[in-house]
Amino acid sequence: MRRNLARDGADGTRLGEHFEGGIGLLLDFNTDATLQTLAGRWSDRIVYVALSVTDPLGLTALLLTPDGFVAWASDTKPGAGEAAQAAARWFGEA
């Protein structure tokens, strides 16, 4: 059975729409202000997307590369340091 992890963004968009820009995505399943602020530091390379999903598969956040690979994942309350380190590794310094 195929599972659709993220169906709709809090802003009414579909996940696939965000990949059209060719930049990374920071998917936040808990609407964490820390992650939103962090994504703002890379706003030219990362889009923050708050998602409401029925089953986040135990995840709280994902950082995806423009081609859809997982650059970072969290299954606990994400720390800004870990997410920033991954963002810098994959998208360059802020």
C-alpha positions in Angstrom: 0.0 0.0 0.0 1.4 3.3 -1.0 1.3 6.1 1.6 1.0 9.8 0.9 2.9 11.4 3.7 2.0 15.0 3.1 -1.3 15.9 1.4 -2.0 19.6 2.0 -0.1 22.6 3.3 -1.5 24.9 5.9 -1.7 27.5 3.1 -3.9 25.3 1.0 -1.2 24.2 -1.4 -0.2 20.6 -2.4 3.3 19.5 -1.5 4.3 18.9 -5.2 3.6 22.6 -6.0 6.5 23.6 -3.8 9.1 21.6 -5.7 8.3 23.6 -8.9 10.6 26.4 -7.6 13.7 24.2 -7.7 14.6 25.0 -4.0 14.7 23.0 -0.8 11.7 22.4 1.4 11.5 22.5 5.2 8.4 20.5 6.0 7.1 21.1 9.5 4.4 18.8 10.9 4.0 20.7 14.2 4.1 24.4 13.0 7.3 25.1 15.1 8.2 28.8 15.1 11.9 27.9 15.5 11.9 26.1 12.2 10.0 28.9 10.5 12.6 31.4 11.7 15.4 29.1 10.6 14.0 28.7 7.1 13.9 32.5 6.8 17.7 32.6 7.1 17.8 30.6 3.8 14.7 32.1 2.3 16.4 32.2 -1.2 17.1 28.5 -1.0 14.6 26.9 1.3 10.8 27.3 1.5 9.1 26.6 4.9 5.9 24.6 4.6 3.7 23.8 7.6 1.7 20.7 6.9 -1.3 19.1 8.4 -1.1 15.3 7.9 -3.1 12.4 9.3 -0.1 10.2 9.9 3.3 11.9 10.0 5.0 8.5 10.4 6.5 9.6 13.7 8.3 12.6 12.1 8.1 16.2 13.3 10.0 17.8 10.4 11.9 17.1 7.2 14.4 19.1 5.1 14.2 18.0 1.5 16.6 18.9 -1.3 15.2 20.3 -4.6 15.2 16.8 -6.1 13.2 15.4 -3.2 16.0 13.6 -1.2 15.8 13.8 2.6 18.7 16.0 3.8 17.5 16.0 7.5 14.7 14.5 9.5 13.5 14.8 13.1 11.3 12.6 15.1 11.4 14.8 18.2 11.0 18.5 18.9 13.6 19.7 16.4 16.5 21.7 17.6 17.5 24.8 15.7 21.2 23.8 15.8 20.6 20.4 14.1 18.4 21.8 11.4 20.8 24.8 10.8 23.7 22.4 10.4 21.9 20.4 7.8 20.7 23.5 6.0 24.3 24.8 5.8 25.6 21.5 4.6 23.1 21.1 1.8 22.3 24.7 0.9 25.4 26.7 1.9 25.9 29.2 4.7 23.0 31.6 5.5 
